[in-house]
Amino acid sequence: MNEGRRSFISTMIETPITDILQALGDPARLEIVRGLLDDEPRTCGTFGYLGLSPSTLSHHFKVLRGAGLIETESVGPRRLNRLRRRELDEAFPGLLDAVLAGR
């Protein structure tokens, strides 16, 4: 196995808009998305301020990944998450801005 190789876990945005809206409809997942807006990849552990257990955070990241909203990159033991903003904006222009403004 090549130690320098990075593996990617991702789902392309091919899901219906209703699935994307459902993923964004949970307050915790919406806060995770807000936390990923700066385009800096982050681990699940950096979202501890949400006060959720690691297993609950993992579940929320799984839902966001399944809806195609985030991409997770495995680098050694770390899993770095990135919001797929560009892809989301191309598939559904203005959707994320509208959802985030809706507080």
CORQUIVEN-V139312 format. One record per backbone hydrogen bond with DSSP energy under -0.5 kcal/mol. CO is the residue of the C=O (numbers start at 0). NH is the residue of the N-H. E is the energy in kcal/mol with one decimal. If there is no record, write none. Layout:
BEGIN
CO	NH	E
CO	NH	E
END
This chain:
BEGIN
0	2	-0.6
1	4	-1.2
6	73	-2.5
7	9	-0.5
8	71	-2.8
11	13	-1.9
15	18	-0.9
15	19	-1.6
16	20	-2.8
17	21	-2.1
18	22	-2.1
19	23	-2.1
20	24	-0.9
22	25	-0.7
25	29	-2.4
26	30	-1.9
27	31	-1.9
28	32	-2.4
29	33	-2.3
30	34	-2.1
31	35	-1.0
32	35	-0.9
33	36	-1.2
35	38	-1.5
35	82	-0.5
38	40	-0.6
41	80	-2.9
42	45	-1.3
43	46	-2.0
44	47	-1.2
46	49	-1.9
47	50	-2.2
52	56	-2.7
53	57	-2.5
54	58	-2.0
55	59	-2.3
56	60	-2.5
57	61	-2.1
58	62	-2.3
59	63	-2.3
60	64	-2.5
61	65	-2.7
62	66	-1.7
63	68	-2.3
63	69	-0.9
64	67	-1.4
68	83	-3.0
70	81	-2.5
71	8	-3.5
72	74	-0.6
72	79	-3.2
73	6	-1.5
74	77	-2.0
77	74	-2.9
77	79	-0.6
79	72	-3.3
80	41	-2.1
81	70	-2.6
82	84	-1.3
83	87	-2.7
84	88	-3.1
85	89	-2.0
86	90	-2.2
87	91	-3.1
91	94	-2.0
93	97	-2.2
94	98	-2.6
95	99	-2.8
96	100	-1.8
97	101	-0.9
98	101	-0.6
99	102	-0.7
END
